[in-house]
């Protein structure tokens, strides 16, 4: 077979990005009649059908999605796969929620069979919602990370995950040590980081559940492996912020604790970032650390409102996360919906094109993966989704009246959920099709 014979082409409306729509004129590119050409799991070309049709041969398989939209696959930058089954658990706030639901639920992941079962269900949910990459927390058990990576590898997905580090202020049954956490993480990095499409993230749960010795060990691993990711939580809840100040006296702020131990850098992703000050935001911007905004979780747990305007002024990298199980949906469309409302409450307007950018190309850029995922540019991994504007009667009625691509995309962001995702492709292969 010739190289061209192995190609598959997809014809539909097309959404791609040339830059952040908030700062780049023409940052969002919308093709009314677009063509995406894929070969061996990577993008060959994407653009107007009229410009690319000459690249089709009789042997090229052509998949047509009339009236539908092809966009890069969504990237969820903050989610906990072990919390899948405790989503929608009531509690008075973050800290009691952890004690009542999170820690008991995570204990069951000492059983490899249970971890594998939840990992499969978790990936099913992501793909049904159009999410093709996620930064996910596992539990303190190394086997929980193995289970997630094994399930992801079998589906050829690009996932970023890590074993939680937690050696104090948690139940004994979930506690590791500074040394065991270091050793387990080092072994998992050796086993999984950059194996196929899998990537590793050093994962101290949050500063209160790690001793200074454990954070120092984590920083040592980060220095040894400058291309691994780092993920944790910061400034989610005012009670948590006060707790950190008591546990780590002498530090300027909660964020400063992580910087002190060498955990503030590119590819470091911090969930929430609600109660930061201007100096914190400046340090995030200067180091390239990413704020993962998790609006459904912040509203559900009453944690506070993320300030998009101050993040913009500081130049702080921002992406979106679902934070299941504190978050209430795996859907990045529903996450956009809540992000828009949170932004409005703080005096900022998020356009639809920017919300889609934050969930795709913007997230990839913040993570240092802009040439790999979140994009449909030639050479990128062919992770993409097909969105259906007629998925529900209300969505169909609203999109039919849209006067511009922005208005059309805004309807998806406000009215869409997993039902709007008709198909999800990972590395050019169909990984989910809506029933």
ChimeraX attribute file (.defattr): number of C-alpha atoms within 10 A of each C-alpha:
attribute: neighborCount
match mode: 1-to-1
recipient: residues
	/A:1	6
	/A:2	7
	/A:3	8
	/A:4	16
	/A:5	14
	/A:6	13
	/A:7	23
	/A:8	22
	/A:9	21
	/A:10	20
	/A:11	24
	/A:12	24
	/A:13	24
	/A:14	25
	/A:15	24
	/A:16	24
	/A:17	25
	/A:18	15
	/A:19	18
	/A:20	19
	/A:21	21
	/A:22	16
	/A:23	9
	/A:24	11
	/A:25	10
	/A:26	13
	/A:27	17
	/A:28	21
	/A:29	16
	/A:30	21
	/A:31	18
	/A:32	17
	/A:33	17
	/A:34	22
	/A:35	26
	/A:36	28
	/A:37	26
	/A:38	26
	/A:39	20
	/A:40	15
	/A:41	19
	/A:42	21
	/A:43	24
	/A:44	21
	/A:45	19
	/A:46	24
	/A:47	24
	/A:48	19
	/A:49	20
	/A:50	10
	/A:51	11
	/A:52	15
	/A:53	15
	/A:54	8
	/A:55	14
	/A:56	16
	/A:57	12
	/A:58	8
	/A:59	13
	/A:60	15
	/A:61	16
	/A:62	17
	/A:63	13
	/A:64	12
	/A:65	16
	/A:66	11
	/A:67	15
	/A:68	19
	/A:69	24
	/A:70	27
	/A:71	26
	/A:72	30
	/A:73	27
	/A:74	33
	/A:75	29
	/A:76	29
	/A:77	30
	/A:78	28
	/A:79	24
	/A:80	20
	/A:81	28
	/A:82	26
	/A:83	24
	/A:84	21
	/A:85	14
	/A:86	16
	/A:87	17
	/A:88	15
	/A:89	14
	/A:90	14
	/A:91	15
	/A:92	10
	/A:93	14
	/A:94	20
	/A:95	14
	/A:96	12
	/A:97	16
	/A:98	15
	/A:99	14
	/A:100	13
	/A:101	17
	/A:102	19
	/A:103	17
	/A:104	15
	/A:105	17
	/A:106	21
	/A:107	16
	/A:108	16
	/A:109	24
	/A:110	17
	/A:111	12
	/A:112	17
	/A:113	14
	/A:114	14
	/A:115	24
	/A:116	21
	/A:117	13
	/A:118	22
	/A:119	25
	/A:120	17
	/A:121	14
	/A:122	21
	/A:123	22
	/A:124	14
	/A:125	18
	/A:126	22
	/A:127	28
	/A:128	25
	/A:129	29
	/A:130	33
	/A:131	28
	/A:132	28
	/A:133	27
	/A:134	23
	/A:135	26
	/A:136	26
	/A:137	28
	/A:138	29
	/A:139	28
	/A:140	27
	/A:141	24
	/A:142	20
	/A:143	21
	/A:144	31
	/A:145	28
	/A:146	22
	/A:147	22
	/A:148	28
	/A:149	29
	/A:150	17
	/A:151	19
	/A:152	20
	/A:153	17
	/A:154	8
	/A:155	15
	/A:156	18
	/A:157	23
	/A:158	24
	/A:159	22
	/A:160	27
	/A:161	29
	/A:162	31
	/A:163	26
	/A:164	27
	/A:165	33
	/A:166	27
	/A:167	27
	/A:168	18
	/A:169	12
	/A:170	16
	/A:171	13
	/A:172	9
	/A:173	12
	/A:174	21
	/A:175	20
	/A:176	21
	/A:177	16
	/A:178	21
	/A:179	14
	/A:180	14
	/A:181	26
	/A:182	22
	/A:183	14
	/A:184	18
	/A:185	24
	/A:186	16
	/A:187	13
	/A:188	20
	/A:189	20
	/A:190	12
	/A:191	14
	/A:192	21
	/A:193	22
	/A:194	15
	/A:195	13
	/A:196	11
	/A:197	18
	/A:198	21
	/A:199	20
	/A:200	28
	/A:201	28
	/A:202	30
	/A:203	27
	/A:204	27
	/A:205	21
	/A:206	21
	/A:207	26
	/A:208	22
	/A:209	19
	/A:210	23
	/A:211	19
	/A:212	17
	/A:213	14
	/A:214	25
	/A:215	26
	/A:216	19
	/A:217	18
	/A:218	27
	/A:219	22
	/A:220	15
	/A:221	20
	/A:222	22
	/A:223	13
	/A:224	11
	/A:225	14
	/A:226	12
	/A:227	16
	/A:228	20
	/A:229	25
	/A:230	27
	/A:231	31
	/A:232	23
	/A:233	20
	/A:234	25
	/A:235	24
	/A:236	25
	/A:237	21
	/A:238	14
	/A:239	13
	/A:240	19
	/A:241	20
	/A:242	13
	/A:243	14
	/A:244	22
	/A:245	16
	/A:246	11
	/A:247	15
	/A:248	17
	/A:249	10
	/A:250	10
	/A:251	15
	/A:252	12
	/A:253	20
	/A:254	23
	/A:255	26
	/A:256	18
	/A:257	22
	/A:258	21
	/A:259	17
	/A:260	13
	/A:261	18
	/A:262	17
	/A:263	30
	/A:264	26
	/A:265	21
	/A:266	22
	/A:267	22
	/A:268	24
	/A:269	31
	/A:270	25
	/A:271	25
	/A:272	28
	/A:273	27
	/A:274	22
	/A:275	18
	/A:276	21
	/A:277	13
	/A:278	12
	/A:279	14
	/A:280	19
	/A:281	22
	/A:282	17
	/A:283	19
	/A:284	28
	/A:285	21
	/A:286	16
	/A:287	17
	/A:288	21
	/A:289	25
	/A:290	26
	/A:291	29
	/A:292	27
	/A:293	28
	/A:294	31
	/A:295	31
	/A:296	26
	/A:297	25
	/A:298	25
	/A:299	16
	/A:300	19
	/A:301	20
	/A:302	14
	/A:303	21
	/A:304	20
	/A:305	22
	/A:306	25
	/A:307	20
	/A:308	23
	/A:309	14
	/A:310	16
	/A:311	20
	/A:312	15
	/A:313	11
	/A:314	18
	/A:315	16
	/A:316	22
	/A:317	25
	/A:318	25
	/A:319	27
	/A:320	29
	/A:321	33
	/A:322	30
	/A:323	31
	/A:324	24
	/A:325	23
	/A:326	28
	/A:327	25
	/A:328	20
	/A:329	22
	/A:330	28
	/A:331	26
	/A:332	26
	/A:333	27
	/A:334	23
	/A:335	28
	/A:336	29
	/A:337	24
	/A:338	20
	/A:339	25
	/A:340	21
	/A:341	17
	/A:342	23
	/A:343	18
	/A:344	14
	/A:345	13
	/A:346	14
	/A:347	11
	/A:348	16
	/A:349	16
	/A:350	18
	/A:351	17
	/A:352	24
	/A:353	25
	/A:354	23
	/A:355	26
	/A:356	28
	/A:357	30
	/A:358	27
	/A:359	26
	/A:360	29
	/A:361	30
	/A:362	27
	/A:363	27
	/A:364	23
	/A:365	21
	/A:366	23
	/A:367	21
	/A:368	16
	/A:369	16
	/A:370	17
	/A:371	16
	/A:372	20
	/A:373	29
	/A:374	31
	/A:375	31
	/A:376	31
	/A:377	23
	/A:378	17
	/A:379	17
	/A:380	21
	/A:381	26
	/A:382	29
	/A:383	31
	/A:384	28
	/A:385	28
	/A:386	24
	/A:387	25
	/A:388	22
	/A:389	27
	/A:390	17
	/A:391	19
	/A:392	14
	/A:393	9
	/A:394	14
	/A:395	19
	/A:396	16
	/A:397	12
	/A:398	16
	/A:399	19
	/A:400	12
	/A:401	10
	/A:402	14
	/A:403	9
	/A:404	10
	/A:405	18
	/A:406	15
	/A:407	17
	/A:408	19
	/A:409	22
	/A:410	23
	/A:411	21
	/A:412	25
	/A:413	24
	/A:414	18
	/A:415	19
	/A:416	26
	/A:417	22
	/A:418	21
	/A:419	17
	/A:420	23
	/A:421	25
	/A:422	22
	/A:423	21
	/A:424	29
	/A:425	23
	/A:426	25
	/A:427	24
	/A:428	20
	/A:429	17
	/A:430	14
	/A:431	20
	/A:432	20
	/A:433	14
	/A:434	14
	/A:435	6
